[in-house]
Amino acid sequence: MLDTPHVNCDTNRVYEPSEDSFLLLDALEADLEWLKQRVGGIVPISVEVGCGSGIVSTFMMKHGIPGGNTVYLGTDVNPWALEATLETRKRNECDDKVFDAVQCDLTRSLRDGVVDLLVFNPPYVPAESVPRVPLCKEEARNDDDWLFLALDGGDDGMEVTNRLLEQLDTALSSSGVAYVLFCARNKPEKVAQLMESRGWHATLVEHRKAGWEVLSVYKFFR
């Protein structure tokens, strides 16, 4: 079993690593050899969308996932999450890896067709709406305004995830693959069927009961 990075983040503003985070780590570890064969080229580009505490990005840097001289990028709408990710990287002595953290909405700031590995632990909890992103740190009424961005996913918990899935065709390279986490209330089997109808391969990588929730990680690739 690969080592899990040490994380120390402000849990009032940034999502604390939990069962879903660890399930993503397990999915990446389970697929390590497959990933190296598929996208472990000379300089693969790996992007974690919604990097939060930085545990997933740092795990990939720490263990050379997917391989080669990977260039790593973490994106998040929460500026506190970007700071936490950079701190987690530093704490785990991954300064030798090429990495940057960028504040942006999903993949909007990325060039088309460059992402070889995309990882996303979305806000998947069903809610009346997706929270509005504060314009800046000072504009937030309280710390919860930042935290709930990582939790509430709107109708069926799928509003943000659906937007990301629609961007995959543009964001991923020809051999790119995306790992996305779902809860049971997101109806991931139906999502997989829909993606397959659009010409994607949709494969269940990991599945686990976590307290009252059932979580799964699917990979999507052409």
Backbone hydrogen bonds, N-H to C=O, Kabsch-Sander energy under -0.5 kcal/mol:
donor,donor_aa,acceptor,acceptor_aa,energy
11,T,9,C,-1.1
13,R,10,D,-1.8
14,V,10,D,-2.5
22,F,18,S,-2.2
23,L,19,E,-2.0
24,L,20,D,-1.8
25,L,21,S,-1.8
26,D,22,F,-2.2
27,A,23,L,-2.2
28,L,24,L,-2.3
29,E,25,L,-2.3
30,A,26,D,-2.7
31,D,27,A,-1.6
32,L,29,E,-1.3
35,L,31,D,-2.9
36,K,32,L,-2.2
37,Q,33,E,-1.8
38,R,34,W,-2.1
39,V,35,L,-3.2
40,G,35,L,-0.8
40,G,36,K,-0.9
41,G,39,V,-2.1
46,S,44,P,-0.5
46,S,71,V,-2.8
47,V,117,L,-3.2
48,E,73,L,-2.5
49,V,47,V,-0.7
49,V,119,V,-2.4
50,G,48,E,-0.5
50,G,75,T,-2.1
51,C,75,T,-2.0
54,G,51,C,-2.5
58,T,54,G,-2.4
59,F,55,I,-1.8
60,M,56,V,-2.2
61,M,57,S,-2.3
62,K,58,T,-3.2
63,H,59,F,-1.6
64,G,61,M,-0.9
65,I,60,M,-2.6
69,N,42,I,-1.8
70,T,68,G,-1.1
71,V,44,P,-2.7
72,Y,70,T,-0.5
72,Y,98,V,-3.0
73,L,46,S,-2.1
74,G,100,D,-2.4
75,T,48,E,-2.6
76,D,102,V,-1.6
81,A,78,N,-0.6
82,L,78,N,-1.4
83,E,79,P,-1.7
84,A,80,W,-2.2
85,T,81,A,-2.6
86,L,82,L,-2.1
87,E,83,E,-2.0
88,T,84,A,-2.6
89,R,85,T,-2.4
90,K,86,L,-2.0
91,R,87,E,-2.8
92,N,88,T,-1.6
93,E,90,K,-1.7
94,C,89,R,-2.1
97,K,94,C,-2.0
98,V,70,T,-0.5
99,F,97,K,-0.7
100,D,72,Y,-1.0
102,V,74,G,-2.9
104,C,76,D,-0.8
104,C,102,V,-0.8
106,L,104,C,-0.8
108,R,105,D,-2.1
110,L,107,T,-1.9
113,G,170,T,-2.9
114,V,111,R,-0.9
114,V,171,A,-0.8
115,V,171,A,-2.2
116,D,45,I,-2.2
116,D,114,V,-0.5
117,L,45,I,-1.9
118,L,177,V,-2.4
119,V,47,V,-2.3
120,F,179,Y,-2.6
121,N,49,V,-0.7
124,Y,122,P,-1.1
125,V,151,L,-2.3
127,A,154,G,-1.9
139,E,136,C,-0.7
140,A,136,C,-0.8
140,A,137,K,-0.8
145,D,142,N,-1.5
146,W,143,D,-1.5
147,L,143,D,-1.7
148,F,144,D,-2.7
149,L,146,W,-0.8
150,A,147,L,-1.8
151,L,148,F,-1.0
152,D,148,F,-2.1
153,G,125,V,-3.2
154,G,129,S,-0.6
157,G,154,G,-2.5
158,M,155,D,-2.1
159,E,153,G,-2.2
162,N,158,M,-3.0
163,R,159,E,-1.3
164,L,160,V,-2.0
165,L,161,T,-2.8
166,E,162,N,-1.9
167,Q,163,R,-0.8
167,Q,164,L,-1.0
168,L,164,L,-0.7
168,L,165,L,-0.7
170,T,167,Q,-0.6
171,A,167,Q,-2.8
172,L,168,L,-2.5
173,S,115,V,-2.7
176,G,173,S,-1.5
177,V,116,D,-1.9
178,A,220,F,-2.3
179,Y,118,L,-3.0
180,V,178,A,-0.5
180,V,218,Y,-2.6
181,L,120,F,-2.0
182,F,216,S,-2.9
184,A,214,V,-1.6
186,N,183,C,-1.8
187,K,184,A,-1.9
190,K,187,K,-0.8
191,V,187,K,-1.7
192,A,188,P,-2.8
193,Q,189,E,-2.0
194,L,190,K,-2.3
195,M,191,V,-2.5
196,E,192,A,-2.3
197,S,193,Q,-1.9
198,R,194,L,-0.8
198,R,195,M,-0.6
199,G,196,E,-1.6
200,W,195,M,-2.2
201,H,221,F,-3.4
203,T,219,K,-2.4
205,V,217,V,-3.2
206,E,217,V,-1.3
208,R,215,L,-2.8
210,A,208,R,-0.5
210,A,213,E,-3.6
213,E,210,A,-2.0
215,L,208,R,-3.2
215,L,213,E,-0.5
216,S,182,F,-2.4
217,V,206,E,-2.5
218,Y,180,V,-2.4
219,K,203,T,-2.6
220,F,178,A,-2.4
221,F,201,H,-1.6
222,R,176,G,-0.6
